[in-house]
Amino acid sequence: MIEPVDHKSNHSKMNTLKLLLWLACGSITMTFAAFSSAYIVQKSSAVWQVVEIPYGFIINMVTVIVLSFTMHMAFKSMKSKKGGQFMLFLKLSFLLMFSFIALQFYAYNELLSNNIALFNMHSQAGPFLYVISGVHAAHVLLGLGFMIALYFLYKRQGVTEMNALRSELCATYLHFMGGVWIFLCLFFVINH
């Protein structure tokens, strides 16, 4: 016997997942607001030395903008039930995500080549760059985990209403983290 689909239950679950995502984004916003405030306060301390922003950080602003676009297109493709296009845009998003991670390591190497270490007794500017960008990178890796899960769920289930919701949530999260990265880069540039 086939059981009827409970659309009210599905709608309620969708709203709950979206609410949880926005609560998580609010929490992440508060974390980076606290880091930004601490950065400004510590900037006036005696052990602050101006550090040039790594070029890799700036290039990554373009990477997150393009990543946001490809994830949006992946979501639109899933919503339009175009599985082939969805996979194309999801794979492009994977490439951009790995580019973002590689550019982060490039930026860290750039800092190290300028003798700016994570543990620096002469200046707190370098450690702040490492910690703030590192916390952001950890959140980006969480987004990568969401993308991997979405990939396997699509492979197993195909285009479904729930997978469309998952792709929307993943795209929203990556849009948000891209916005956070742009804010952080502009914040670092303005405050140096």
N, C-alpha and C positions, 0 to 999 in steps of 0.2 A: 504494500500500500504506500502510495506517495504522499508524503506529508506536505501540507501547504506552506509556502514561504511566508514568514512573518516579516512583512516590510516595515512595520513599526519598530520591531526589534533591531533590524538592520540600520534603520535611520537613527535610532537611539545610540547604537554602537558607533556609527560614523560621527555623530555629534560629540560623543565622549572622547573618541580618539583625537578629534580636532581640538577639543578643549585641552586635553592633556598635552598636545603639541604646543599650543599657545602658552600654557602654564610653564612648560619647559623653556620656551623661548624667553618668557619673562624672567625666569630664574637666571638664564644665561646672560640676559641684558644686565641684570643687577650685578652679576659677577664682574663683567667687563666695566661697568660703571664704577665699581669699587676699585678695580685695578687702575682705571684712568684717574680717579681721585687720588689714589696713593702715589701715582706717578707725578702728578702736579705738586703734591705736598713735598715729596722727596726731591723734586727738581730744585727746590730752594735750599737744600742741605749743603753742607760744606764738602761732602764727598760725591759731588755730582760733576761729571765731565761729559760734555756734549759728544754724542756718538752719531756718526753718520748712518742714516737709514740704509740698510743693504738694498742693493738694486733688485735682488730677487723678490723682496717684499713688494716693491712697486710693480714689477712685472706680474705678480700674482693678482693684482687688482684686475688686470685684463682677463686673467685666467678664470677668476670667479664670476666675472660678468658673462663670459662665454659659457661657462659651466651652468650658470643659472638659466641661460637661454636654452641649452640642449636638454636640461632636465624639464623645463617647461614644455618643450616640444615632445619629449617622451611622454609626459602626462597627457598632453592633448591627443597624441597618437593612441594612447591606451583608451582614453575616453571615447575616441572616435572608432574604436575597435579595429585599429590598423596595427596588428601585431608586428609586421615586418618593419614598419617605420619606428615603432616603439623600441624594438631591439637595436636598430641603427642608432637612434638618439641615446639610448642607454649606454651602448658601447662607446660612443663619442664622449659621453659623460665620464665613463671609466677612465678613458685616456686623459681627459682634462683633470680628473681628480689625481691621477698619478703624476701629471705634470705639476700640479699644485704642490704635492708632497716633495717632488724632486727639487722644485724651486725653493722650498723651505730649507732643505738641506744645503742648497747652493748659498742661500742667504746666511745660514749658520757658518758655513765655511768662510764666507766673506767676512763675517764678524771675527772669526778666529784668526784669519790672516791679518787682520788689523789689531791683533792682540787684545781683543775684547772677549773675555771669558765669562762663563756663567757665574763663577765665583770670583769676583773682582773686588779687592779691598780698596782700590783707588777711586772707583766710580760705581754708582748704583744704576746708571743708565743702561749699561750692557745687560746686567742681570734682569732688569725690567723688560728689555726687549725679548730676551730668551723666554722668560716665564710667561709673559702675556701672549707672545706668538705661539709658544708651546701649548698653552691651554687651548688656544684657538685650534691648533693643529689636532689636538686630541678630540675636539668636537667635530672637526672635519672627518677624522677617521671613523667616528661614530656614524657620520653620514655615509661613508664608504660601506660600512657594515649594513646600513639600511639598503643601499643600492645592491649589494651582493644578495641580500635576502630577497629583494624584489625580483632580481634576475632569476633566482631559483624557483620562486613562487610562480613566476610567469611561465617558466619552462614546464613546471608540473601542472599548473592549472589553466594556463592560457589567459585570454582576456575575460576577466570577471569583474563584477561590480566592486568586490573587495580589493582586487588588485588595482583597479582604477583609483580607489581611495588610497591605497598604499603608495601609489605613484604620486598622487597629489600631496600626500603628507611628506614624502621624501623630497619632492620638488620644493615645497614650502620651507622645509628645514634647510635645504641647501641655499635657497634664496636668502633666507634669514642669515645664515652663516656667511654668505658672500657679502651681505650688507654690513655685518659686523667687521669683516676683514677690511672693507673699504673705509669704514669709520676709523678703525685702528691705524691704518696706514696714513690717513689724513691727519689723525690725531698726533702720530709720531712726527710727521713732517712739520706740522704747525708748532709743535712744542719743542722743536730742536733749533 
